[in-house]
Amino acid sequence: MNRNILIAIAGVIAIGLGAFVLNGNNTAPVTEVNAQTAAASDVDTSSIKDMSLGAEDAPITLVEYASFTCPHCKSFHENVLVQLKKDYIDTGKVKFVFREVYFDRYGLWAGMVARCGGGDRYFGITDLIFEQQREWTQGEPAQIAANLRKFGKQAGLDDETLEACLTDGEKAAALTAFYQENATADGVRATPTLIINGQHHENMSYDDLKKVLDAAL
């Protein structure tokens, strides 16, 4: 995790219509960010806020680190989070914080779309991204970008708003730095990773998670 911002590896981190980069035998519309020598500490992350569900004063804070392109994260979202929300989040026992992990540029693009509608639309768009993970991750970069835009439109965002979000290079750099700072501090090496009241846990079933939560209450 102690490495230069992952956008330096990807080469590009946001989608736009004003610039093009070569991707194999194809070109994909992107906005480029010059991050060859930038480190996470060089980027202002004060504009990035955690996305959360549940009561601020809940006795347990559960942070999930997840990638939108990770199959195990999709499984956790669909099979564990649904029950967690019903039994613990909606009842005031758990504050759930979702932190995006960017192992690839497509995960970052997905995060930018999810955040485009603000906190009110974030988890609804996140649901769509995970539900259709297998479908939207197929194809060339330009097709993947188009797939992600559809989720924003389903959530009521117009083309102009989506374009502004996806061509915001400063926001993309800040998101990546925010991810790296937090993941490094919490020792995240795989997804999903759970941090429960400051304690590090690997992916687990709902039954096992329930035991950990009940012991903490």
N, C-alpha and C positions, 0 to 999 in steps of 0.2 A: 504494500500500500504506500510505502514511502517512495513515491516516484512522481515525476512530472505529471501534470494534469492529463487525464486520459484522452482529452481531445487532441493532444499532440500525436497520439497513436492513431486515432481515427482519421486525422487530417482535416475533417470537417465535423461540425456538431449541430448545425441547424439547416433547415430547408428553406429555400427561397427561390425567387425567379431571376435574381439579378446576376448570379455567378454560376459557373459550371466547373466541375472537376472531373477528371477522367477516372472511370471505374471499370477496369478491365477493358472491354470493347465498347462500353457504353458511357454516356455522360449523364450525370444526374444533377438537377438544379439544387444548389446549396448556397448557404452563406458561409464563408470561410472565416476562421478566427486564427490569428497568428499567435500560437501558443507554444512555439518550439522551445522556448527557454523559460516559459512562465511556470511558476510553482504555485501550489494552492495558496500559500501564504501571501502571494502577490495580488490576489483577487479579493475584492470587497464582496463579502457574502451577506452583508447586513440586510439586503432586500429579500433574502430567501427565508421563508417561514416553514416550519414543520406543518405537515398536514395531519390532523388528528380527529378522532372521534371520541365521544364520551366526556364525562365531567372533569373539569380541570382539577378538582379536589379529590378525585378518586384515590383510594388507598394504594392502588397498584398502577404503575405506569409500565406499559408494555410497548417496546419499540420493535417494529419489524423492519429489517433491512431486506429489500427484495428487488429483483430485476424484472422488468416487464417482459423480457424475452426468456425467462427461466421457467422451464416446465414444472419444477418442484414448487416454485412460487405460485404458479397458477393453481396447482393442487391445494396448496395451503389456503389460498384466497377463497377457493370454492368449497373446500371441505372442512376447514378449521375456522376461518374467520367468520363464516356465517353463524356457526354455533357460538363462537366467542362473543359476537355482537349481541346475540339474543340473551345469553346467560350472564354475561359480565359487563359488557360495555353499556348496553341500554339500561342496566339495573344500577349503574353508578359505581360499580366495583372496580372497573378498569378504564383507564385512559389509554387509548390505542393511538400510537404514532406510527405513521407509515413513512419510511425513508427510502427513497429510490437509490438503487445501485446501478451504475452505468458500466457494464462490462463490454458494451458495444455501442456504436452510434445510434442504432435503432432504438435501444432502450432509452437513450437520452431524448431522441425525437418524441417517443411516446410520452415521456415525462413532461415535455414542453407542451404537448397537446393537452394532457390531463390538467396541467396547471393553468391553461389558457382561460378557462372559465372561472377561475378563482375557487375559493374554498367550497362554495355552494355546489359547484358542479364536479369538483375533483373526484370524489369517490364514485359518482355515477359513471364518469368517463373511465375511471380505473376498472370498474366492473366490465365495461365493454372491451377494454384492451385485453384483460385476462380471459374473458369468455371466448374471444375470437383470436386468441394468440396464434394458433396454428395457421389460421387463414391470412392474417395481416402480415405475418413475417415472411411470406412467400413472395418471390419475384425479385426484380432488380430494384435498386434504391429508389428510383422515381416512382415505381409502383407501390413500394412500401410507404413512401411519403403520402401518396394519394389515399392509400388504405387508412392511414392514421387521420388524415383530414376528415374522412367520413365520420369518424367517431365524434370529432368536434362538432360537425354539422348536426349529428343526431342529438347532441346536447344543446342545440340551439345557437351555436356560434356561426357567424357569417364568414364569408371568404376573407373580408378585409381584416377582421379580428384575428383569424387564424394565421393569415399572412404576417401580420405584425408580430405575433407570438413566435412563429417559426423562423423569422429572420432576425430575431433579437440576439445578436452574438454576445453581448455583454451578459444577458440573462443566462445563456447557455454556459458561458465560462463560470459564472457565479454558481450555477447549479452543480457543475462538475466539481468545483472547489469545495462547495458545501458538503457534497457526498464524500469527497476524499478526507476532509478534516474529521468528519464524524465517524466514518468507517475506520479510519486509522486509530482514533481515540478509543473506539469500542472493540478493536481487534477483529474486525469482520473480514473473513477470508472466503466465505461461501454464502450462498443464498438458498433458502431464507435463513437468516440469523435472528434470534430473538434476544432482546435485552429486557429483563424483567426486574424492575426496581434496581437497576444497575448491574444485575448478574447476567453473565453471558450464557446463552443456551443455543444448542443446535436445533434444527428442524425436528418437530415431534408431532405425534398424533394428537387429536383433541383430548383423548382420555389422559394421556401423559401430561399435556399442558394443564388440564383441569386440576390434576394433583398438585402441580407446582403452584398454581394460583390459589387453590384452597389452603395450602400450607402457609401462604404469604398473607392471608386475610386474618 
